[in-house]
C-alpha cells in the first residue's frame, strides 16, 4: 500500500511540475514582397521592416488563422493608417492603407472625397530561415 501511495505521489509531482513549464516559441521571420516581418507571438509584438529602410514596431493580434497589426500616424489635422493581415494558413498578406482628416465630422468623405486616400495591396510571404546565431 505504501508503494502505491509513493507511486501516486511521484506521478502527482511530475504532473505538477509539467503544469508549471512554460513553452516559449521562437519568433517567426517572414519575407514578403516589399517588407519583412518578425512575429513574436509570446510577447505579442511585431517588427515590420520595409525595403525602403523604414521600420516600426507594433502590437500584433494573433488568432488561429491570421496575424494582424497596424501603424497609425497623425500629422496636424490628418491621420494615416496602415493595417496588415497575414494568413497563418497560406502566408498571403493584405494591406489596407487609408488617410484623411482627423475631424471627419466637419469634413465628411461624401463632401470632400479629395481629402481621403484608400489603397489596397496583397501578396504572399515565405518563412525566412534563421541561421544559427552566436548570441
VOVEX-9883 format. One record per residue (C-alpha): x, y, z; residue number from 1. Coordinates in nm, 2 decimals, decimal comma. Example, Ala and Ser with C-alpha at 12.3 -4.5 7.8 and 13.67 -1.06 7.14 Angstrom:
BEGIN
{u=1,23&v=-0,45&w=0,78&kolro=1}
{u=1,37&v=-0,11&w=0,71&kolro=2}
***
This chain:
BEGIN
{u=0,00&v=0,00&w=0,00&kolro=1}
{u=0,28&v=0,24&w=0,09&kolro=2}
{u=0,45&v=0,17&w=-0,25&kolro=3}
{u=0,12&v=0,26&w=-0,42&kolro=4}
{u=0,09&v=0,59&w=-0,23&kolro=5}
{u=0,45&v=0,68&w=-0,31&kolro=6}
{u=0,39&v=0,60&w=-0,68&kolro=7}
{u=0,08&v=0,82&w=-0,69&kolro=8}
{u=0,27&v=1,10&w=-0,51&kolro=9}
{u=0,55&v=1,07&w=-0,77&kolro=10}
{u=0,30&v=1,09&w=-1,06&kolro=11}
{u=0,14&v=1,40&w=-0,90&kolro=12}
{u=0,48&v=1,57&w=-0,86&kolro=13}
{u=0,56&v=1,51&w=-1,22&kolro=14}
{u=0,22&v=1,64&w=-1,34&kolro=15}
{u=0,25&v=1,94&w=-1,11&kolro=16}
{u=0,60&v=2,03&w=-1,25&kolro=17}
{u=0,48&v=1,98&w=-1,61&kolro=18}
{u=0,19&v=2,23&w=-1,55&kolro=19}
{u=0,44&v=2,49&w=-1,44&kolro=20}
{u=0,66&v=2,46&w=-1,75&kolro=21}
{u=0,64&v=2,74&w=-1,99&kolro=22}
{u=0,70&v=2,68&w=-2,36&kolro=23}
{u=0,84&v=2,98&w=-2,54&kolro=24}
{u=0,81&v=2,97&w=-2,92&kolro=25}
{u=1,08&v=3,12&w=-3,13&kolro=26}
{u=0,99&v=3,43&w=-3,33&kolro=27}
{u=0,89&v=3,37&w=-3,69&kolro=28}
{u=1,06&v=3,57&w=-3,96&kolro=29}
{u=0,87&v=3,63&w=-4,29&kolro=30}
{u=1,00&v=3,76&w=-4,62&kolro=31}
{u=0,72&v=3,94&w=-4,81&kolro=32}
{u=0,75&v=4,12&w=-5,14&kolro=33}
{u=0,82&v=4,48&w=-5,01&kolro=34}
{u=0,88&v=4,41&w=-4,65&kolro=35}
{u=1,00&v=4,17&w=-4,38&kolro=36}
{u=0,82&v=4,09&w=-4,06&kolro=37}
{u=0,92&v=3,94&w=-3,73&kolro=38}
{u=0,63&v=3,78&w=-3,55&kolro=39}
{u=0,68&v=3,72&w=-3,17&kolro=40}
{u=0,36&v=3,56&w=-3,05&kolro=41}
{u=0,48&v=3,52&w=-2,69&kolro=42}
{u=0,53&v=3,89&w=-2,65&kolro=43}
{u=0,25&v=3,99&w=-2,89&kolro=44}
{u=0,49&v=4,21&w=-3,08&kolro=45}
{u=0,56&v=4,26&w=-3,45&kolro=46}
{u=0,86&v=4,43&w=-3,61&kolro=47}
{u=0,79&v=4,54&w=-3,97&kolro=48}
{u=1,09&v=4,64&w=-4,19&kolro=49}
{u=1,02&v=4,79&w=-4,54&kolro=50}
{u=1,27&v=4,76&w=-4,83&kolro=51}
{u=1,29&v=5,14&w=-4,83&kolro=52}
{u=1,47&v=5,12&w=-4,49&kolro=53}
{u=1,18&v=5,23&w=-4,27&kolro=54}
{u=1,06&v=5,01&w=-3,99&kolro=55}
{u=0,82&v=5,01&w=-3,70&kolro=56}
{u=0,71&v=4,80&w=-3,40&kolro=57}
{u=0,35&v=4,72&w=-3,33&kolro=58}
{u=0,13&v=4,51&w=-3,11&kolro=59}
{u=0,01&v=4,21&w=-3,30&kolro=60}
{u=-0,33&v=4,04&w=-3,29&kolro=61}
{u=-0,27&v=3,67&w=-3,32&kolro=62}
{u=-0,57&v=3,44&w=-3,40&kolro=63}
{u=-0,57&v=3,08&w=-3,51&kolro=64}
{u=-0,57&v=3,17&w=-3,88&kolro=65}
{u=-0,44&v=3,53&w=-3,91&kolro=66}
{u=-0,20&v=3,78&w=-3,76&kolro=67}
{u=-0,28&v=4,15&w=-3,79&kolro=68}
{u=-0,12&v=4,47&w=-3,69&kolro=69}
{u=-0,13&v=4,84&w=-3,78&kolro=70}
{u=0,06&v=5,16&w=-3,79&kolro=71}
{u=-0,11&v=5,49&w=-3,73&kolro=72}
{u=0,04&v=5,83&w=-3,79&kolro=73}
{u=-0,12&v=6,16&w=-3,72&kolro=74}
{u=0,01&v=6,49&w=-3,86&kolro=75}
{u=-0,16&v=6,82&w=-3,78&kolro=76}
{u=-0,52&v=6,75&w=-3,89&kolro=77}
{u=-0,46&v=6,44&w=-4,10&kolro=78}
{u=-0,44&v=6,07&w=-4,00&kolro=79}
{u=-0,28&v=5,78&w=-4,19&kolro=80}
{u=-0,34&v=5,42&w=-4,11&kolro=81}
{u=-0,17&v=5,10&w=-4,25&kolro=82}
{u=-0,34&v=4,78&w=-4,15&kolro=83}
{u=-0,17&v=4,45&w=-4,23&kolro=84}
{u=-0,32&v=4,10&w=-4,21&kolro=85}
{u=-0,11&v=3,79&w=-4,27&kolro=86}
{u=-0,26&v=3,44&w=-4,31&kolro=87}
{u=-0,11&v=3,18&w=-4,09&kolro=88}
{u=-0,26&v=2,92&w=-4,33&kolro=89}
{u=-0,12&v=3,01&w=-4,67&kolro=90}
{u=0,11&v=3,31&w=-4,59&kolro=91}
{u=-0,09&v=3,55&w=-4,80&kolro=92}
{u=-0,10&v=3,92&w=-4,68&kolro=93}
{u=-0,33&v=4,21&w=-4,73&kolro=94}
{u=-0,25&v=4,58&w=-4,66&kolro=95}
{u=-0,52&v=4,84&w=-4,63&kolro=96}
{u=-0,39&v=5,20&w=-4,63&kolro=97}
{u=-0,61&v=5,49&w=-4,56&kolro=98}
{u=-0,57&v=5,86&w=-4,48&kolro=99}
{u=-0,79&v=6,16&w=-4,43&kolro=100}
{u=-0,88&v=6,44&w=-4,19&kolro=101}
{u=-0,89&v=6,36&w=-3,82&kolro=102}
{u=-1,21&v=6,57&w=-3,79&kolro=103}
{u=-1,44&v=6,36&w=-4,02&kolro=104}
{u=-1,75&v=6,54&w=-3,88&kolro=105}
{u=-1,66&v=6,87&w=-4,03&kolro=106}
{u=-1,50&v=6,72&w=-4,34&kolro=107}
{u=-1,71&v=6,41&w=-4,44&kolro=108}
{u=-1,59&v=6,19&w=-4,72&kolro=109}
{u=-1,91&v=6,25&w=-4,91&kolro=110}
{u=-1,83&v=6,62&w=-4,94&kolro=111}
{u=-1,45&v=6,61&w=-4,96&kolro=112}
{u=-1,35&v=6,29&w=-5,13&kolro=113}
{u=-1,03&v=6,45&w=-5,25&kolro=114}
{u=-0,91&v=6,46&w=-4,89&kolro=115}
{u=-0,93&v=6,09&w=-4,84&kolro=116}
{u=-0,69&v=5,82&w=-4,96&kolro=117}
{u=-0,76&v=5,45&w=-4,98&kolro=118}
{u=-0,53&v=5,18&w=-5,12&kolro=119}
{u=-0,52&v=4,80&w=-5,10&kolro=120}
{u=-0,23&v=4,57&w=-5,17&kolro=121}
{u=-0,19&v=4,20&w=-5,14&kolro=122}
{u=0,08&v=3,93&w=-5,19&kolro=123}
{u=0,25&v=3,63&w=-5,04&kolro=124}
{u=0,52&v=3,58&w=-4,78&kolro=125}
{u=0,77&v=3,30&w=-4,73&kolro=126}
{u=0,91&v=3,18&w=-4,40&kolro=127}
{u=1,27&v=3,30&w=-4,37&kolro=128}
{u=1,53&v=3,06&w=-4,25&kolro=129}
{u=1,71&v=3,19&w=-3,94&kolro=130}
{u=2,08&v=3,09&w=-3,93&kolro=131}
{u=2,23&v=2,98&w=-3,60&kolro=132}
{u=2,34&v=3,29&w=-3,41&kolro=133}
{u=2,62&v=3,34&w=-3,16&kolro=134}
{u=2,40&v=3,54&w=-2,93&kolro=135}
***
